[in-house]
Amino acid sequence: MRIWVDADGCSARVRETVRRASERVGIPAEFVAAVPISIRRSTRIGVVRVPAGRDAADRHILDRAEAGDLAVTADVPLAGELVGMGVMVIHPRGDLFTEGNIGPRLSERNAMARLRAMGVSTRTGSRRAQDRHKRFADLHDAVLRKLEGPV
């Protein structure tokens, strides 16, 4: 099992939470980004710098992820492909992508993109960053426990 992080779209706080959890439970984590990121490396923590370009990090993750892995991404199309492969996927705000919710999430994403293309503001009020991060950290730990199986 491996943890894949689409690191371009994750805050430093989310990356650090994943790094610490990876070290704690002994599951390797790979942080994939097209831009330089700061994360402490170790035998379990890897950083892959992909060339800048549309979906380069996504392609790297898709080519290597396997059923039973865990991924962290804010990219809904990437999440959809990973869920279809049997990868558990968490949004950095603390939402779990599933077979049951990925279709509506993709539809919502596409509708919002069309609205933005027409010049409509789609920004909504959001929860405080600390609340979102706690939700992410709690879900990340719960998913890791589930993936580790019975002790």
C-alpha positions in Angstrom: 0.0 0.0 0.0 1.1 3.5 -0.7 -0.2 7.0 -0.1 -0.2 9.3 -3.2 -0.4 13.1 -2.7 -1.3 15.4 -5.6 0.9 17.9 -3.8 0.3 20.9 -6.1 -3.2 21.3 -4.8 -2.5 20.6 -1.1 -1.5 23.0 1.6 1.7 22.6 3.5 -0.3 21.7 6.5 -2.1 18.8 4.7 1.3 17.6 3.3 2.7 17.6 6.8 -0.3 15.7 8.2 0.2 13.0 5.6 3.9 12.9 6.2 3.5 12.4 9.9 0.8 9.8 9.5 2.9 7.9 6.9 5.8 7.8 9.3 3.6 6.8 12.3 1.9 3.8 10.5 4.8 2.8 8.3 3.1 3.3 4.9 5.2 4.9 2.2 3.9 8.3 0.8 4.8 9.8 -2.5 4.3 13.6 -3.0 3.9 14.4 -6.6 4.2 18.0 -7.8 5.1 20.2 -10.8 6.4 22.9 -8.5 9.0 22.7 -5.7 7.5 21.7 -2.4 9.0 21.5 1.0 8.6 18.3 2.9 11.0 16.3 5.0 12.1 13.2 3.2 12.8 9.8 4.7 12.9 6.2 3.7 9.1 6.3 3.6 8.6 9.7 2.2 9.3 10.5 -1.5 8.9 13.6 -3.6 8.5 13.3 -7.4 8.9 16.5 -9.4 7.1 16.1 -12.7 7.5 18.5 -15.6 5.2 21.5 -15.6 2.3 20.8 -17.8 -1.4 20.0 -17.9 -2.1 16.9 -15.7 1.5 15.7 -15.5 1.2 15.0 -11.7 -2.2 13.3 -12.4 -0.7 11.1 -15.1 2.2 10.1 -12.8 -0.2 9.1 -10.0 -2.6 7.3 -12.4 0.2 5.3 -13.9 1.5 4.0 -10.5 -1.5 3.9 -8.1 -3.0 0.5 -7.4 -6.2 -0.7 -5.8 -5.9 -0.5 -2.1 -3.8 2.6 -2.1 -4.8 6.0 -0.7 -4.7 9.3 -2.6 -5.1 12.9 -1.5 -6.2 15.3 -4.2 -8.5 18.2 -4.8 -8.7 17.3 -8.5 -12.2 15.8 -9.0 -11.5 14.2 -12.5 -8.3 12.6 -11.0 -10.3 11.4 -8.0 -12.9 9.9 -10.3 -10.3 7.9 -12.2 -8.6 6.7 -9.0 -11.9 5.7 -7.3 -12.7 3.7 -10.4 -9.4 1.9 -9.9 -10.2 0.9 -6.3 -8.1 3.7 -4.7 -9.5 5.4 -1.7 -9.4 9.2 -2.3 -9.6 12.1 0.2 -10.1 15.7 -0.7 -7.7 18.0 1.3 -10.8 19.6 2.8 -11.7 16.3 4.4 -14.3 14.8 2.0 -14.1 11.2 0.9 -14.7 10.5 -2.8 -16.6 7.3 -3.4 -18.3 5.5 -6.2 -21.6 6.9 -4.9 -20.6 10.6 -4.9 -18.0 11.0 -7.6 -20.6 11.3 -10.4 -22.4 14.2 -8.8 -19.1 15.8 -7.8 -17.9 15.7 -11.4 -21.2 17.2 -12.6 -21.0 20.0 -10.0 -17.4 20.7 -11.0 -18.3 20.9 -14.7 -21.3 23.1 -14.0 -19.2 25.5 -11.9 -16.5 25.6 -14.6 -19.2 26.6 -17.2 -20.5 29.3 -14.9 -17.0 30.7 -14.4 -16.4 30.7 -18.1 -19.5 32.9 -18.5 -18.0 35.3 -15.9 -20.2 34.3 -13.0 -18.5 34.3 -9.6 -18.8 30.8 -8.0 -17.1 31.6 -4.7 -19.1 30.6 -1.7 -18.5 31.0 2.0 -16.2 28.3 3.3 -15.5 26.9 6.7 -12.5 28.2 8.5 -9.2 26.6 7.5 -8.7 25.1 10.9 -12.1 23.3 10.8 -11.3 22.0 7.3 -7.9 20.7 8.3 -9.3 18.9 11.4 -11.9 17.3 9.2 -9.1 16.2 6.8 -6.8 14.9 9.5 -9.7 12.9 11.2 -10.8 11.3 7.9 -7.2 10.6 6.9 -6.6 8.7 10.2 -9.9 6.8 9.9 -9.1 5.7 6.3 -5.6 4.6 7.3 -7.0 2.5 10.1 -9.5 0.9 7.7 -6.8 0.2 5.1 -4.4 -1.3 7.7 -7.1 -3.8 8.7 -7.4 -5.6 12.0 -4.4 -5.5 14.2 
